[in-house]
Amino acid sequence: MRESIVVIILFFVCTLSKSFVHSNQETSKNVTSKPTFVTFPLVWQKSPRVKLLEMGVHPNVIQSLFKTHTKSEIEKKGKGPVKNDTVQLFKYLDNEFFARVYLGHPGKPFNLVLDTTWGDSFVPSVRCPETNIACLNKNKYDHDISSMYVNPNKTFNVSGMTGDLAMDLLHLGHVNVTNFTFAEIDYVPKSMLFNKADGILGMAFKELNSYNSLPFFYRLTELNPQMNKVFSFYFNRDTSTKKGGTLAIGMVQTKHYNEPLNYFKVTSNSYWQLKMDKVILEERKKKNDTLCAAGCNALFDTGSTTIGVPASDLKEINKITRATEFLHSGRFSVDCKTIHQLPSIHFIFGGIEHSLKGKEYVQNLDVGPLHLCVTAFLPSPLPGTWTIGGTFLYRHYSVFDLDKRQIGLAKSRL
């Protein structure tokens, strides 16, 4: 255990040395611009879990650091102008995709996860004490140095994070969002210790907002009524690059998917959730196995790369794929030699199949002298609900239509 703690400390020190270059030119853009579409790059990095496993930290230690959310915690999340824009997404290890956002005036850079299960947005505050080590390697917000800061005089307390609300300028891509409400938190939970992202930009419905203010996308389109109320994600599956993909706001990028693009009605007032007809495991030389046979909920979660599965269905998947839990880590591994023999998994929405091959839901890991192949399937935190994260979204271009309350899915182009 002592050796594991030493490794964790060394990893933590290494993360302090990592930084991102920020162009001063971006923060000086006209704050009165009114775009109608925006595209943003995403950044990708390996997940903290994977990095610690590769460094030899025991899974039990990792599991204690990365506690999953309970159902109650998830429910608490609510949680001549240009017409659109795109933003590059960045990726960190295997499960963090984030965008570069600037808060305040002058703008300070933050790496924020774009999460469709959160109605709230938050970043660490400069008031976060040094004793809270999860704060130390984060970019921190200081409202005292922003000329556009407004104090809403409200406190924030959600999922173990505490702090105060702030209203300030948010700059993303080529757009500015004035009087955007977010939380500046003074306590960061230990589960975020090794996350490269500083916080979350909530992309859920306003019903999940904990403090009765407008989430990012609502506020953006309120300021830019000419903008179509849609945003879409393209995730880059190439692990040799940190280019994570693109978030497009106010538009759909046809270059990133193959037709057809099918739309399905959202079935929840709060979540980006669809009714899934069933899930089929396509076994060779055997009849197919059907999960979720009577239909079930599928909650789309862009803040995760895993797929959450109800207990009984997860047991069946592990049985068919012969996956076993790796040292009580909450992750399940399969024989690497069998990846190309694993069944394809078909997710059926509105009678239309959206499929993953075995190699698309298995991740290769080197853990010390061991080489592991770990599946993307985890126990779902919500009974009877599948949570559809990046493993599915890597393969499928996704469109979130706020006005029509629908999700569009198409096969992503490589």
C-alpha positions in Angstrom: 0.0 0.0 0.0 2.9 2.4 0.9 4.4 1.8 -2.6 1.1 2.5 -4.2 0.7 5.8 -2.4 4.3 6.8 -3.4 3.4 6.1 -7.0 0.2 8.2 -6.7 2.3 11.1 -5.3 4.8 10.8 -8.2 2.0 10.8 -10.7 0.5 13.8 -9.1 3.8 15.7 -9.3 4.0 14.8 -13.0 0.6 16.3 -13.7 1.8 19.6 -12.2 4.3 19.9 -15.0 1.8 19.6 -17.7 0.3 22.8 -19.2 -1.5 24.0 -22.3 -0.4 27.0 -24.5 -2.9 29.8 -24.5 -3.0 32.4 -27.3 -3.4 35.9 -26.0 -5.1 36.8 -29.3 -8.1 34.6 -28.4 -8.9 36.5 -25.2 -8.9 39.9 -27.0 -11.7 39.1 -29.3 -14.7 41.5 -29.5 -17.1 40.6 -26.7 -20.1 41.8 -28.7 -19.9 39.2 -31.6 -23.1 37.4 -32.3 -22.4 34.0 -34.0 -25.0 31.7 -35.4 -22.9 28.6 -35.4 -19.7 27.5 -33.6 -17.3 24.6 -33.8 -14.9 23.7 -31.0 -11.9 21.3 -30.9 -11.9 18.6 -28.2 -8.7 17.5 -26.4 -8.1 13.8 -25.5 -5.8 12.3 -22.9 -5.6 8.9 -21.2 -7.9 8.4 -18.2 -6.5 8.7 -14.7 -7.6 5.2 -14.0 -5.7 3.8 -16.9 -2.5 5.8 -16.2 -2.5 4.6 -12.6 -3.0 1.0 -13.6 -0.1 1.2 -16.1 2.0 2.6 -13.3 1.3 -0.4 -11.1 -1.0 1.1 -8.5 -3.3 -1.5 -7.0 -6.9 -1.4 -8.3 -8.3 -1.2 -4.8 -6.4 2.1 -4.2 -7.6 3.4 -7.5 -11.2 2.4 -6.8 -11.1 4.3 -3.5 -10.0 7.4 -5.4 -12.5 7.2 -8.2 -15.8 6.5 -6.4 -18.7 6.3 -8.8 -21.8 8.5 -8.4 -24.8 7.1 -6.6 -28.3 7.5 -8.0 -29.0 10.4 -5.6 -25.8 12.1 -6.6 -26.6 11.9 -10.3 -30.1 13.2 -9.7 -28.6 16.2 -7.9 -26.6 17.2 -11.0 -29.8 18.2 -12.0 -27.6 19.0 -12.4 -24.0 40.3 -40.0 -23.4 37.9 -37.4 -22.1 34.4 -37.8 -24.6 31.6 -37.3 -22.6 28.7 -36.0 -19.1 27.7 -34.9 -16.9 24.6 -34.1 -14.6 24.0 -31.2 -11.8 21.4 -31.2 -12.1 18.8 -28.5 -9.0 17.6 -26.6 -8.6 14.2 -25.0 -6.7 13.1 -21.9 -5.7 9.5 -21.5 -8.6 7.3 -22.6 -11.7 8.9 -21.0 -11.4 12.7 -20.7 -12.5 14.8 -23.7 -12.6 18.5 -23.0 -12.7 21.9 -24.6 -10.6 25.0 -24.0 -12.8 27.7 -22.4 -11.9 31.2 -21.2 -13.6 32.8 -18.2 -13.6 36.4 -17.1 -12.2 39.5 -18.8 -9.3 39.3 -19.4 -9.9 35.6 -20.1 -8.3 32.8 -18.1 -8.1 29.3 -19.8 -9.9 26.3 -18.3 -10.2 22.7 -19.6 -13.8 21.8 -19.2 -15.6 18.5 -19.9 -18.7 19.0 -22.0 -21.2 16.8 -20.1 -24.7 16.1 -21.2 -25.7 14.7 -17.8 -24.9 18.0 -15.9 -27.1 21.1 -15.9 -24.5 22.9 -13.7 -21.1 24.2 -14.7 -18.2 24.7 -12.3 -14.5 25.5 -12.0 -12.1 25.6 -9.0 -11.8 28.8 -7.2 -8.5 30.5 -6.0 -10.0 30.2 -2.5 -9.6 26.4 -2.7 -7.1 25.7 0.1 -3.7 24.0 -0.4 -4.9 21.3 2.0 -7.4 20.3 -0.7 -4.8 18.5 -2.9 -7.3 17.9 -5.8 -7.2 21.7 -6.3 -3.5 22.0 -6.7 -3.1 20.9 -10.3 -6.1 22.8 -11.6 -6.6 26.1 -13.2 -8.4 28.4 -10.8 -10.9 31.2 -11.2 -10.3 34.6 -9.5 -13.3 36.9 -9.8 -11.3 39.8 -8.4 -9.3 40.2 -11.6 -12.3 40.1 -14.0 -13.8 43.4 -15.0 -17.1 41.6 -16.0 -17.7 39.6 -12.8 -21.1 39.9 -11.1 -21.9 38.4 -7.7 -25.2 36.6 -7.6 -24.9 36.2 -3.8 -25.8 32.5 -3.9 -23.9 29.4 -2.6 -23.3 26.1 -4.4 -23.4 22.7 -2.9 -23.8 19.7 -5.3 -22.3 16.2 -5.2 -19.8 17.0 -2.5 -18.6 20.2 -4.1 -19.1 23.5 -2.3 -18.5 27.1 -3.3 -20.3 30.2 -4.6 -22.0 31.1 -7.8 -20.5 33.6 -10.2 -21.6 35.5 -13.3 -18.9 36.4 -15.8 -17.9 36.3 -19.5 -17.4 32.9 -21.0 -15.4 32.7 -24.3 -15.4 29.6 -26.4 -14.3 29.3 -30.0 -15.5 32.5 -31.6 -18.4 33.3 -29.3 -18.8 35.1 -26.0 -21.4 34.4 -23.5 -22.0 37.4 -21.1 -23.4 37.0 -17.6 -22.9 33.2 -17.7 -23.7 31.6 -14.3 -21.3 28.9 -13.0 -20.0 27.8 -9.7 -16.5 28.7 -8.4 -15.9 25.8 -6.0 -13.6 25.9 -3.0 -13.6 22.2 -2.4 -12.7 19.7 -5.1 -13.5 16.0 -4.3 -10.6 13.5 -4.3 -12.2 11.7 -7.3 -11.0 14.6 -9.4 -7.4 14.4 -8.2 -5.9 13.0 -11.4 -8.3 14.5 -13.9 -6.7 16.8 -16.4 -9.9 18.7 -16.9 -10.5 21.6 -14.4 -14.3 21.3 -14.3 -17.5 20.7 -16.2 -19.5 22.7 -18.7 -23.0 21.4 -18.3 -24.9 20.5 -21.5 -28.0 19.0 -20.0 -31.5 20.4 -20.0 -32.2 23.4 -17.8 -34.3 21.2 -15.5 -31.1 19.7 -14.2 -29.7 23.1 -13.2 -29.4 23.2 -9.4 -29.5 27.0 -9.0 -32.3 28.0 -11.3 -30.2 29.7 -13.9 -29.6 29.1 -17.6 -27.0 26.4 -18.5 -24.4 27.3 -21.1 -26.3 26.3 -24.3 -29.5 28.0 -23.2 -27.6 31.2 -22.4 -25.7 31.1 -25.6 -28.8 30.8 -27.8 -30.7 33.4 -25.7 -27.9 35.9 -26.6 -27.9 34.6 -30.2 -31.5 33.9 -31.2 -30.4 33.5 -34.9 -28.5 30.3 -33.9 -30.1 26.9 -34.4 -30.6 25.2 -31.0 -28.6 22.1 -31.9 -25.1 20.9 -30.9 -23.3 17.9 -32.2 -20.3 15.8 -31.3 -17.6 14.1 -33.4 -15.1 12.0 -31.3 -11.8 11.1 -32.9 -11.0 7.4 -32.3 -7.3 7.7 -33.3 -5.4 7.1 -30.0 -2.1 8.3 -31.6 -3.2 11.9 -31.4 -4.5 14.2 -28.7 -7.0 15.7 -31.2 -10.2 14.6 -29.6 -12.7 15.7 -32.2 -15.1 18.5 -32.6 -18.2 20.1 -30.9 -20.3 22.0 -33.4 -22.9 24.4 -32.1 -25.8 25.6 -34.2 -25.0 23.1 -37.0 -24.4 19.5 -38.0 -21.1 18.7 -39.8 -21.9 16.3 -42.6 -18.2 15.6 -43.2 -18.0 13.6 -40.0 -20.7 11.0 -40.7 -22.2 8.7 -43.3 -25.9 8.9 -44.1 -28.5 8.3 -42.9 -28.7 10.5 -39.8 -31.7 9.2 -37.8 -33.5 11.2 -35.1 -35.1 9.8 -32.0 -37.4 11.6 -29.5 -36.0 12.3 -26.0 -38.2 10.5 -23.4 -37.1 12.5 -20.3 -37.8 16.1 -19.2 -34.3 16.4 -17.6 -31.9 14.0 -19.4 -30.8 13.4 -22.9 -32.4 10.0 -22.7 -33.9 7.7 -25.4 -36.1 4.7 -25.3 -34.0 1.8 -26.4 -35.9 -1.1 -28.0 -33.4 -3.8 -27.1 -29.7 -4.8 -27.2 -28.6 -7.8 -29.3 -25.4 -9.8 -28.7 -24.6 -11.4 -32.0 -23.0 -14.8 -31.3 -21.4 -16.9 -33.9 -22.9 -20.3 -34.6 -25.5 -19.7 -31.9 -28.7 -17.9 -31.7 -28.4 -14.2 -30.7 -28.9 -13.1 -27.1 -31.3 -10.3 -26.4 -30.9 -7.9 -23.5 -33.3 -5.1 -22.5 -35.9 -7.2 -24.2 -38.9 -5.2 -23.0 -37.2 -1.9 -23.8 -35.3 0.3 -21.4 -33.9 3.8 -20.9 -30.7 4.9 -22.5 -29.1 8.0 -21.1 -26.5 9.7 -23.3 -23.4 10.8 -21.3 -20.7 12.7 -23.2 -18.7 13.1 -20.0 -17.9 9.4 -19.8 -16.3 6.8 -22.2 -17.8 3.7 -20.7 -21.2 2.1 -21.0 -23.2 1.6 -17.9 -25.3 -1.6 -17.9 -28.0 -2.8 -15.5 -26.8 -5.6 -13.2 -28.6 -8.5 -14.9 -27.6 -7.5 -18.4 -24.0 -6.9 -17.4 -23.9 -10.4 -15.9 -25.1 -11.8 -19.3 -22.6 -9.7 -21.3 -19.7 -10.9 -19.1 -20.9 -14.5 -19.4 -21.0 -14.4 -23.2 -17.7 -12.5 -23.6 -16.1 -14.5 -20.8 -15.1 -11.3 -19.0 -13.9 -11.5 -15.5 -13.5 -8.7 -12.9 -9.9 -7.6 -12.6 -8.8 -7.6 -8.9 -12.1 -6.1 -7.7 -11.4 -3.0 -9.7 -14.9 -2.7 -11.1 -13.5 -3.3 -14.6 -13.9 -6.5 -16.6 -11.2 -8.0 -18.8 -11.3 -10.6 -21.6 -8.7 -12.8 -23.2 -6.9 -10.5 -25.7 -6.6 -13.4 -28.1 -10.4 -13.6 -28.4 -11.1 -9.9 -29.3 -11.9 -10.7 -32.9 -14.2 -13.5 -31.8 -16.2 -11.4 -29.5 -19.9 -10.8 -30.5 -21.0 -7.6 -32.1 -23.4 -5.7 -29.9 -26.4 -4.0 -31.6 -28.2 -1.2 -29.8 -31.7 -0.8 -31.3 -33.4 2.6 -31.3 -36.7 3.0 -33.2 -36.0 -0.3 -35.0 -32.6 0.9 -36.3 -29.4 -0.9 -35.4 -26.3 1.0 -34.1 -23.5 -1.5 -33.7 -20.2 -2.0 -32.0 -17.7 -4.8 -32.9 -15.7 -6.5 -30.2 -12.5 -4.4 -30.9 -14.6 -1.3 -30.5 -15.8 -2.0 -27.0 -12.5 -3.4 -25.7 -9.5 -1.4 -24.6 -5.9 -2.6 -24.5 -3.9 -1.8 -21.3 -0.4 -2.6 -20.1 -0.4 -3.0 -16.3 3.2 -3.6 -15.2 4.2 -6.9 -16.8 0.6 -7.7 -17.7 -1.3 -6.9 -20.9 -5.0 -6.6 -20.3 -8.0 -6.2 -22.6 -10.7 -4.4 -20.6 -14.3 -4.0 -21.8 -16.2 -0.7 -21.7 -19.1 -2.2 -19.7 -19.6 -1.1 -16.1 -22.5 -1.4 -13.6 -25.0 1.3 -14.3 -25.6 3.8 -11.4 -29.3 4.0 -12.3 -31.4 0.8 -12.0 -32.9 -0.3 -15.3 -31.0 2.4 -17.3 -28.1 2.1 -19.7 -25.7 5.0 -19.8 -24.3 5.5 -23.3 -20.8 7.0 -23.1 -17.9 7.6 -25.4 -17.4 3.9 -26.4 -20.6 4.2 -28.3 -20.2 7.8 -29.3 -16.7 7.2 -30.8 -18.5 5.1 -33.5 -21.5 7.3 -33.8 -21.9 10.9 -34.7 -24.4 12.5 -32.3 -26.7 15.5 -32.6 -28.6 17.0 -29.7 -31.6 19.1 -30.8 -32.9 21.3 -28.0 -35.9 22.7 -29.8 -37.3 19.4 -31.0 -36.0 17.5 -28.0 -34.4 14.7 -30.1 -31.1 13.0 -30.6 -29.7 12.2 -34.0 -27.3 9.3 -34.6 -25.3 8.3 -37.6 -22.2 6.2 -38.3 -19.1 8.3 -37.8 -16.5 8.5 -40.5 -13.0 7.4 -39.6 
